[in-house]
Amino acid sequence: MRTILNLIWLVLAGFWLAVGYVVAGLICCVLIITIPFGIASFRIAGYALWPFGRTVVDKPGAGAGSVLGNVIWVIFAGWWLALGHLVTGIALCVTIIGIPLGLANFKLIPISLLPLGKEIVPSDLAFAAR
């Protein structure tokens, strides 16, 4: 089921959302000081491309630097990426088939706003750790 949802996701929303994250990552990598944001953006692009079967967990050991970085991220890139997820999620929820995809878009909003201090792991590992 994950594969089917991921393929439908890729066609309807995933590709364009991943492109948005790659563009944000490239812009961040142009400046030396924002390279950590670019790396986080590329990591989330992979998650936005193929989200089903993976989940986001807090990274142990993330400290004050992550909090400060997340504030800077929200101001410069996070709000428009989250807005893209919100608009796409609402559009997908219009149809019955698109509801799981819309909910997946809403699931991506928190990591698009606050990516630092988070880790993307397979769902099986996250549930086994709990």
Summary of the structure (lengths in Angstrom):
residues: 130
radius of gyration: 14.5
end to end distance: 23.2
largest distance: 44.7
contacts: 401
relative contact order: 0.18
helix: 75%
strand: 8%
